[in-house]
């Protein structure tokens, strides 16, 4: 079930939130797709530096 966000909603986590919650959960639950939508996996060797998201 995907949540619908209101128009204008922005996601601006702090560095502490990224490391303390999202990245930790992403590492502990690699099969959980919810965190891959927030922190995508990008192969940096397939892109030039100016093309990285």
DODREN-248399 format. One record per residue (C-alpha): residue number from 1; residue in three letters; y negated, x negated, z negated. Coordinates in Angstrom, 3 decimals. Each point is the difference from the previous one (the first is absolute). Example, Ala and Ser with C-alpha at 12.3 -4.5 7.8 and 13.67 -1.06 7.14 Angstrom:
! residues 2
[vomar 1 ala [4.500 -12.300 -7.800]];
[vomar 2 ser [-3.440 -1.370 0.660]];
***
This chain:
! residues 53
[vomar 1 unk [0.000 0.000 0.000]];
[vomar 2 unk [-3.243 -1.603 1.139]];
[vomar 3 unk [-3.176 0.740 -1.919]];
[vomar 4 unk [-3.042 1.236 1.876]];
[vomar 5 unk [-3.228 -1.717 -1.016]];
[vomar 6 unk [-3.406 1.586 0.161]];
[vomar 7 unk [-2.332 -1.168 2.787]];
[vomar 8 unk [-2.029 -3.009 -1.071]];
[vomar 9 unk [2.589 -1.275 -2.471]];
[vomar 10 unk [0.027 -3.796 -0.132]];
[vomar 11 unk [2.514 -2.365 -1.529]];
[vomar 12 unk [-1.753 -2.960 -1.639]];
[vomar 13 unk [2.343 -1.494 -2.601]];
[vomar 14 unk [-1.147 -2.902 -2.129]];
[vomar 15 unk [1.854 -3.308 0.203]];
[vomar 16 unk [1.554 0.727 -3.394]];
[vomar 17 unk [1.276 3.367 1.238]];
[vomar 18 unk [1.462 -1.558 3.134]];
[vomar 19 unk [1.868 -2.721 -1.839]];
[vomar 20 unk [0.772 1.862 -3.193]];
[vomar 21 unk [1.296 3.200 1.512]];
[vomar 22 unk [0.393 0.215 3.760]];
[vomar 23 unk [1.224 -3.498 0.792]];
[vomar 24 unk [2.268 -0.086 -3.044]];
[vomar 25 unk [1.598 3.324 0.957]];
[vomar 26 unk [0.291 -1.092 3.630]];
[vomar 27 unk [1.907 -3.122 -1.056]];
[vomar 28 unk [2.220 1.816 -2.495]];
[vomar 29 unk [0.785 2.912 2.364]];
[vomar 30 unk [0.141 -1.465 3.531]];
[vomar 31 unk [1.675 3.118 1.426]];
[vomar 32 unk [-2.681 2.371 -1.311]];
[vomar 33 unk [-2.131 0.866 3.041]];
[vomar 34 unk [-2.971 1.312 -2.008]];
[vomar 35 unk [-1.311 -3.482 -0.732]];
[vomar 36 unk [0.485 -1.242 3.567]];
[vomar 37 unk [-2.576 2.553 1.125]];
[vomar 38 unk [-2.516 -1.418 -2.478]];
[vomar 39 unk [0.807 -3.702 0.392]];
[vomar 40 unk [1.476 -0.510 3.465]];
[vomar 41 unk [2.162 -2.991 0.852]];
[vomar 42 unk [-1.520 -2.063 2.803]];
[vomar 43 unk [1.583 -3.021 1.633]];
[vomar 44 unk [-3.019 -2.308 0.071]];
[vomar 45 unk [1.648 -2.290 2.548]];
[vomar 46 unk [-0.092 2.717 2.668]];
[vomar 47 unk [-3.805 0.336 -0.090]];
[vomar 48 unk [-3.052 -2.132 0.422]];
[vomar 49 unk [-2.098 -0.160 -3.194]];
[vomar 50 unk [-2.703 2.294 1.402]];
[vomar 51 unk [2.632 2.645 0.851]];
[vomar 52 unk [1.340 0.374 -3.536]];
[vomar 53 unk [-0.673 3.358 -1.644]];
***
